[in-house]
Structure formats: C-alpha cells, structure tokens
Amino acid sequence: MAEYGEPLTDREKEILQLVATGITNREIAYQLTISVNTVKVHLRNVFNKLGAESRTEATMIAVREGWVTVEGLEEEPASEDESTAAHPQAAPAVPEPPLPWFKRVTLIAAVLLAAAGVAVTWPHSRLQAGNGRNLPFDQAPEQPVAALMGDEDSAWHERAQMPTRRAHLALATARGQLLAIGGRTPEGVTSAVEVYDPADDTWTPRSDKPTPVAYVSAAVIGTDVIVPGGCDAEGTPLQVVEVYDLLSDSWRPASPLLEPRCAYAMGSLDGRLYLFGGWDGDGYAATVYAYDPQADSWTQKAPMGIGRGFAAAAPLAGRLYVVGGYDGDRELTTCTSYDPTTDTSERCTPLAVGREGLGLVALGGQLYAIGGGGRTSYLGFNERYNPDEGTWNPVETPLVGEWRSPGVVVYESSICAVGGQSSDYLSLNLTYDPFPFRTFIPVSHQ
C-alpha cells in the first residue's frame, strides 16, 4: 500500500465509504445525523491526508487501499488448489489478468456516482518544523467537530481555504490583504506565511517567518506587521520580536520582549501595542507590556488583576478590552477594559460562557467574541458586546462544541475567521457579515 500522511479516523472512513456509494453530502449528513458542513469538514481533512483533489480521487484511493468496499468488487476467494500451489519463491511472475467486464462496469459506475456528488477541493499544506506534541498548558480534551454552517440564510460565508491548516496562528489585515503567520499544524510549529487577497479569493505564499512560533498574535502599525514572542516547538516561550514588511516581503528583528511570552492577548491603540498576560514558561502572567514602534522599546504597565493566557484583546472607544482566557484551572468569562491614558483597568460584564483561545474584534461600535475552547463548557454560539448597555448577546457560530484559537480580524465591514482547531486542525476561511441588510439610497441626476 502507498504511504499517506496522517491515518484516517473511523469517522472519516465511515464518510468515505458513503462517498463511494455516490450519495450527496446532504444525504451523508442525514444518515449520520450530523450537519452538512460537518461532512464537508471531514471530507477536507480526508482530501488533505490522502493528497486527493476530489471525491472521485479519494474514492479511488480508498478502494485501492481496501479502506472501503464497493458492492461487486469484493475479491473472489482463492480455490483450494491455488492456496496449495507451489512455493511462492518458485512461482514465476505473471501479469494480473484484467478485471472481468462486470467488475469494471461496477467500478466505473461507482466512480461516476462519486463524481456526481458535490466536489470539494483542498489545497496541499506546506508544513514545517515542530514535533506537534501537546503543550502542558493546552491539554483540553478533544471534542467532535460539529459544524452548523450551510444554511442559506447564514451570515457566515466560506471563502478559499488557507493552504496550511493550523491553529494558534497570528492573523493580521494590511493593505487590503489578510496575513496568516505561524501557528501549530498537525506536524508541529510552522513558520509559514500565507497572504489572502479577498478581491481574488486566492492565497499566496510569502517569505517564512525567521523563527517558527505558535500561540502568537500580530498587530499592524503602518506597513509593518509586528509579531512578538510565541512558543517554539518544545513549548518554550520566546522573547524574540520580528517585524514583517508587506511591501518588501521581508522580515527584520525588533526590540525583544521584556520577558518570554506566548498565548498572550494583544491589541493596538493610537500607534502602540499592548500585550496582556500569557504563558511565561512556569505559569500564566498578569503583566501588561506596551510597545512604542517609533522608539522600538517596551515598557511595563500596571498588571491585570489575574494571571491568564489564551485571552483576546481589541480596542473600542479609546480603551482596550481583554476578554476570556484560561488561568490554569478553568476557562474564564472575565471581561476587563484597560485605559492606556491612566494605566488603569475596570471590570466589564462577563461573557455568558467561559472561552479560551477566542478571537475578539470591534465592529460597528460593538465587540464580537468569536470561537474559543471549552474545557468544561459547551460552546454553541459566539457573543456580541454592547458597551452602552453593558450586555453580551448570542451570535451565530459556524462551529459548535469548540473552535480553538482561530485567527480573527475585521476586513472592511466583515469579520474574517481563519483556521483554528476543532478536534482537528482547520484551514477554514470564513467571513461573517453582521449587517447583511443595508439600505442604498439611489441618487438621481437631473
């Protein structure tokens, strides 16, 4: 048998067996009592593992490898005389006879039926360094993928898949493009940089980050994309700060962090970066650091009330909100707003459910908490914060159960969510439009 990447899971083999019958994704979902998009997620993982580009190719590989069976193609048992033939070493090599006509017809029919299903393509991943082991602070039990997206009325829409499926990455938007940097893949920590152009719905590889890292964030100041710290393949937090220039497609070092950090929350406000908490190698920190790109220097600010990692931060109305996270015992609902002018923090209304590894963005004067992982809670929705009312309200999510550490940014009037982990590493590229109905007033010219 040929050698492939990761082995297929039992669920993936089950879905592949149904694909071989030629039924559609919707029919598969009905038979297995799962959503249509869950079927799509599993199929994309299957395509990536097998290096297949379509349902047809995946079916052919599965039949050839004996993972699935197609009615009429079972091998006929050997006769007693054949089983007691001469010693194999003395047997001459002879070409195998062609399949009988009825078996060939059955195989062709199966392939045609599979091709009639919904074809989904999956770009090949470019994976890099790392041993892929779980880090000591990130050992949440895996939950099954359970996707809800697929409703025609959904505000979530799927775009071209990210070539490298990963989580705990840095995602930034600059000059009308999205940049996916680093993160963890099935093979470990990566230095891959891939740029998405929403206008063309295409991904392009760029120069790799000099230091492969995961559990990392990025912020944009001008044309610079600043990526502080992160954890290496051994789970060791780093002090290194590297800056990517989108115009020259090049990296350069910047002043290192005051202490090693990864799994922090970070936001930018008024041309400065603010880094909250994170993993320091021994525990979760409560520190707050500010970075001045003009002076290329870091300063320490007043600490948060609690140490936490895997939180998220976003600016809104002159303050930086830090939401959710993990303190070593449980996922948090904590919401804090930080005022850089006074270097003080205030508590705000907590999330409805604890979230770690979430994304947080501001759009239309409100905050959106997207995804996250639940060690003790089941995540069935995203959340939106109204600062005037001080309330969090549920918002539709494309994945339920868990959606750990996707990259989340705002592009124009939409929220973009890329990658993440939900039982397996994902390369999903999704957009969410909070304002699907807009009023356009025609202008008459006289």
C-alpha positions in Angstrom: 0.0 0.0 0.0 1.1 3.6 -0.6 2.2 5.7 2.3 0.0 8.7 3.2 0.2 11.3 5.9 -2.0 11.1 8.9 -4.2 8.0 9.2 -7.9 8.4 8.6 -10.1 8.4 11.6 -13.0 5.9 11.9 -15.5 8.7 11.2 -13.5 9.8 8.1 -13.5 6.2 6.8 -17.2 5.9 7.5 -17.9 9.1 5.5 -15.6 7.9 2.7 -17.5 4.6 2.5 -20.7 6.6 2.0 -19.0 8.9 -0.6 -18.1 5.7 -2.5 -21.8 5.0 -2.9 -22.2 8.3 -4.8 -24.7 9.9 -2.4 -24.5 13.7 -1.7 -23.1 15.5 1.4 -26.7 16.2 2.5 -27.6 12.5 2.3 -24.5 11.6 4.2 -25.4 14.1 6.9 -28.9 12.7 7.2 -27.7 9.2 7.5 -25.1 10.0 10.2 -27.3 12.6 12.0 -24.7 15.4 11.6 -24.7 18.7 9.7 -23.8 19.1 6.1 -20.9 21.3 7.0 -19.6 18.7 9.4 -19.4 16.3 6.4 -17.5 19.0 4.4 -15.0 19.5 7.2 -14.3 15.7 7.4 -14.0 15.5 3.6 -11.5 18.3 3.5 -9.4 16.5 6.1 -9.7 13.3 4.1 -8.5 15.1 0.9 -5.6 16.7 2.7 -4.5 13.4 4.3 -4.7 11.5 1.0 -3.4 14.2 -1.2 -6.7 13.9 -3.2 -8.3 16.8 -5.1 -11.8 15.4 -5.4 -14.4 12.9 -4.1 -13.6 10.8 -7.1 -9.9 10.6 -6.4 -10.4 10.0 -2.7 -12.8 7.1 -3.6 -10.4 5.5 -6.0 -7.6 5.7 -3.4 -9.9 4.2 -0.7 -11.0 1.4 -2.9 -7.4 0.6 -4.0 -6.1 0.6 -0.4 -9.0 -1.5 0.8 -10.4 1.0 3.3 -13.8 0.9 1.7 -15.7 -1.7 -0.3 -17.8 -1.2 -3.3 -20.5 -3.8 -4.0 -19.5 -6.2 -6.8 -15.8 -5.5 -6.3 -15.0 -8.0 -3.5 -12.2 -10.3 -4.3 -13.2 -13.9 -5.1 -11.8 -16.4 -2.6 -8.9 -18.5 -3.9 -9.6 -22.1 -4.7 -8.0 -24.9 -2.5 -5.7 -25.8 -5.4 -4.5 -22.2 -5.7 -3.9 -22.0 -2.0 -1.7 -25.1 -2.0 0.2 -24.2 -5.2 4.0 -24.3 -5.5 6.2 -22.4 -3.1 5.9 -18.6 -3.8 9.6 -18.3 -4.4 9.5 -20.7 -7.3 6.4 -19.2 -8.8 7.1 -17.1 -12.0 5.9 -13.6 -12.1 2.9 -13.3 -14.4 0.8 -10.2 -15.2 -2.5 -9.9 -13.4 -5.5 -10.6 -15.7 -7.8 -7.6 -16.3 -10.9 -7.3 -14.2 -13.9 -9.1 -15.6 -16.2 -6.8 -17.5 -19.0 -6.7 -14.9 -16.5 -5.7 -12.2 -15.1 -2.9 -14.4 -18.6 -1.7 -15.1 -19.3 -1.6 -11.3 -16.1 0.3 -10.6 -16.8 2.8 -13.4 -20.4 3.3 -12.1 -19.2 3.9 -8.6 -16.7 6.5 -9.7 -19.3 8.3 -11.8 -21.7 8.3 -8.9 -19.0 9.7 -6.7 -18.2 12.4 -9.3 -21.8 13.3 -9.4 -21.6 14.4 -5.7 -20.5 17.8 -4.6 -16.8 18.2 -5.4 -14.7 19.9 -2.9 -11.0 20.8 -3.5 -8.4 21.1 -0.8 -5.0 22.8 -1.3 -1.9 21.0 -0.2 -0.4 22.0 3.1 3.1 23.3 3.5 4.1 22.2 6.9 7.3 23.0 8.8 9.3 22.4 12.0 7.9 21.1 15.2 7.2 17.8 17.0 3.5 18.5 17.4 3.2 17.4 21.0 0.6 19.0 23.2 1.9 21.7 25.4 1.4 21.4 29.2 -1.0 24.3 29.4 -3.1 23.3 26.3 -4.3 19.8 27.0 -8.0 20.2 26.6 -9.9 17.0 25.8 -10.8 16.8 22.1 -14.4 17.3 21.1 -16.0 16.1 17.9 -16.3 18.5 15.0 -19.9 19.7 14.9 -20.5 22.3 12.2 -23.7 24.2 11.7 -22.8 26.3 8.7 -24.5 25.5 5.4 -27.8 27.3 5.9 -28.5 29.6 3.0 -29.7 32.2 5.5 -26.4 32.1 7.5 -24.4 35.3 7.8 -21.2 33.1 7.7 -19.8 32.5 4.2 -16.9 30.3 3.2 -14.0 31.5 1.1 -10.9 29.9 -0.4 -9.3 27.5 2.1 -6.0 28.5 3.7 -3.3 26.3 2.2 -1.8 25.3 5.6 -4.3 24.1 8.2 -3.4 25.4 11.6 -4.4 27.0 14.9 -2.8 29.3 17.4 -1.6 31.5 14.5 -1.3 35.2 14.1 -3.7 36.8 11.6 -3.5 40.4 10.6 -5.0 42.6 7.9 -2.9 45.2 6.0 -3.3 47.0 2.7 -6.5 45.0 1.8 -5.0 41.6 2.5 -5.0 39.0 5.3 -1.7 37.6 6.5 -1.7 34.2 8.3 1.6 33.8 10.2 3.0 30.8 12.1 0.9 28.6 14.3 0.6 24.9 15.0 -0.1 22.3 12.3 -0.6 18.6 12.5 3.2 18.3 12.2 4.1 20.9 14.8 5.0 24.6 14.8 5.3 26.3 11.5 7.0 29.5 10.1 4.7 29.6 7.1 3.3 33.0 5.9 0.4 33.0 3.6 -1.4 36.0 2.3 -5.1 36.1 1.3 -6.5 38.5 -1.3 -10.3 38.9 -0.7 -10.7 40.5 -4.1 -9.4 37.5 -5.9 -10.3 34.9 -3.3 -6.7 33.5 -3.5 -3.9 32.6 -1.2 -0.2 33.3 -2.0 2.9 32.1 0.0 5.3 34.8 1.2 8.6 34.7 3.0 8.6 32.5 6.0 9.0 34.0 9.4 12.6 33.6 10.6 11.5 32.0 13.9 8.7 29.3 13.8 6.2 30.1 16.6 2.7 29.3 17.8 0.4 30.7 20.4 1.1 34.1 18.9 -0.6 37.3 17.7 0.2 40.1 15.3 -0.5 43.8 15.1 -0.2 46.2 12.2 1.4 49.6 12.5 1.7 51.4 9.1 3.0 48.8 6.7 4.7 46.8 9.5 3.2 43.6 10.9 4.7 43.1 14.4 4.8 39.6 15.8 6.0 39.4 19.4 7.1 36.2 21.3 5.3 33.0 20.8 6.2 29.4 21.8 8.6 27.2 19.9 8.2 23.5 19.0 9.1 22.5 22.6 6.5 24.8 24.1 9.2 27.2 25.4 8.0 30.9 25.3 10.3 33.3 23.5 11.3 37.0 23.8 12.0 37.4 20.1 10.0 40.1 18.2 10.0 40.0 14.4 8.5 42.5 12.0 7.2 41.8 8.5 7.2 44.4 5.8 4.4 43.7 3.5 5.8 45.9 0.7 9.3 44.3 0.6 8.2 40.8 1.7 11.0 40.8 4.2 11.5 40.3 8.0 13.6 42.2 10.5 14.2 41.9 14.2 12.8 44.4 16.7 13.5 45.0 20.4 12.7 41.8 22.3 10.0 41.4 24.9 10.9 42.2 28.5 10.2 38.6 29.3 9.4 35.5 27.3 5.7 35.2 26.4 3.2 33.2 24.3 -0.5 32.6 24.4 -1.0 36.3 25.3 -3.7 38.8 24.3 -2.7 41.8 22.2 -4.2 44.9 20.8 -3.1 48.2 19.3 -4.3 51.6 20.0 -3.0 55.1 18.9 0.0 53.6 17.3 1.1 51.5 20.2 0.9 47.8 21.0 -0.3 46.4 24.3 0.4 42.8 25.4 -1.7 41.3 28.2 -0.7 38.2 30.3 0.3 35.0 28.6 2.4 31.9 29.4 5.9 32.6 30.8 7.1 29.0 31.0 6.0 28.4 34.6 2.5 29.8 34.7 0.1 32.4 33.5 1.2 36.0 33.9 -0.8 39.1 34.8 1.7 41.5 33.2 0.9 44.3 30.8 3.5 45.5 28.3 3.4 48.4 25.9 5.5 48.7 22.7 6.4 52.0 21.1 7.4 51.3 17.5 8.9 54.7 17.0 11.3 54.2 19.9 11.4 50.4 19.3 11.1 49.9 23.1 8.9 48.0 25.5 7.7 49.3 28.9 5.8 47.6 31.7 2.4 48.8 32.8 0.1 48.2 35.8 -0.6 44.4 35.9 -4.0 42.8 35.4 -5.9 41.6 38.4 -5.5 37.9 37.5 -2.9 35.9 35.5 -4.3 34.4 32.4 -3.5 33.2 28.9 -5.4 32.4 25.7 -7.4 35.6 26.2 -8.2 38.1 23.4 -7.9 41.9 23.2 -9.4 44.6 21.0 -9.7 48.4 21.0 -13.0 50.1 21.4 -13.8 53.7 22.2 -10.3 54.6 23.4 -10.0 51.6 25.6 -8.6 48.0 25.2 -10.9 45.2 26.2 -9.4 42.0 27.4 -11.9 39.1 27.3 -11.9 35.4 28.3 -8.8 33.2 28.7 -7.6 30.4 30.9 -6.0 30.7 34.3 -4.6 27.1 34.6 -7.8 25.7 36.2 -10.7 26.8 34.1 -11.8 28.9 31.1 -12.8 32.4 32.1 -15.7 34.7 31.4 -13.7 37.7 32.6 -14.0 41.0 30.8 -11.7 43.9 31.6 -11.3 47.3 29.9 -7.9 49.0 30.1 -7.3 52.7 29.7 -3.8 53.4 28.4 -4.0 57.1 29.4 -4.5 56.4 33.1 -2.9 52.9 33.1 -5.9 51.5 34.9 -8.3 48.7 34.3 -12.0 48.2 35.1 -14.2 45.2 35.1 -16.9 44.9 32.5 -19.8 42.5 32.1 -18.5 38.9 31.8 -19.1 36.6 28.9 -22.1 34.3 29.0 -19.7 31.2 28.9 -16.0 30.8 29.5 -13.8 30.9 26.5 -10.1 30.4 25.9 -8.4 30.7 22.6 -11.1 33.1 21.3 -10.8 35.9 18.9 -12.0 39.4 19.7 -12.7 42.3 17.3 -14.6 45.6 17.3 -17.0 46.4 14.5 -19.9 48.9 14.4 -19.2 50.1 17.9 -19.6 46.6 19.4 -17.2 43.8 20.3 -17.5 40.3 18.9 -16.1 37.3 20.7 -15.5 34.5 18.1 -14.8 30.9 18.9 -12.8 29.6 21.7 -12.3 26.3 23.5 -14.4 24.9 26.4 -12.8 22.5 28.8 -15.9 22.4 31.0 -18.5 24.3 28.9 -20.0 23.6 25.5 -19.8 26.5 23.1 -22.9 26.8 20.9 -22.7 30.4 19.9 -20.4 33.5 19.6 -21.1 36.6 21.6 -21.6 40.3 20.9 -21.0 43.1 23.5 -22.9 46.3 23.5 -20.9 48.8 25.6 -23.8 51.2 26.0 -26.0 48.5 27.6 -23.2 46.5 29.1 -24.6 43.2 27.8 -23.3 40.2 25.8 -25.8 38.6 23.4 -25.5 35.4 21.4 -24.4 35.5 17.8 -24.5 32.6 15.3 -21.4 30.4 15.0 -20.3 28.2 12.2 -18.8 25.6 14.6 -20.1 24.4 17.9 -18.5 22.5 20.7 -15.1 24.1 20.4 -13.3 26.3 17.9 -9.9 26.9 19.5 -7.6 29.7 18.5 -8.7 30.8 15.0 -7.2 34.0 13.6 -9.9 36.7 13.7 -9.7 40.1 12.2 -12.0 42.8 10.6 -11.9 43.4 6.9 -14.0 46.3 5.7 -17.4 45.6 7.2 -17.0 41.9 7.8 -15.4 39.7 10.4 -12.9 37.2 9.0 -12.1 34.0 10.9 -9.3 31.7 9.6 -8.1 28.3 10.8 -8.4 27.1 14.4 -8.8 23.7 15.9 -12.0 21.6 16.4 -10.9 18.1 17.1 -8.5 18.5 14.1 -6.6 21.5 12.7 -8.6 23.5 10.3 -7.9 25.7 7.2 -11.4 27.2 7.1 -11.6 30.7 5.8 -14.9 32.3 6.8 -16.4 35.7 6.7 -19.3 36.9 8.9 -21.4 39.9 7.9 -23.2 41.4 11.0 -25.1 43.8 8.7 -26.5 41.6 5.9 -29.2 44.1 5.1 -28.1 47.5 4.0 -30.2 50.4 2.6 -28.9 52.0 -0.5 -30.5 55.3 -1.4 -30.3 55.9 -5.2 -29.1 59.3 -6.3 -30.9 60.8 -9.3 -29.0 63.1 -11.7 -31.1 65.9 -13.4 
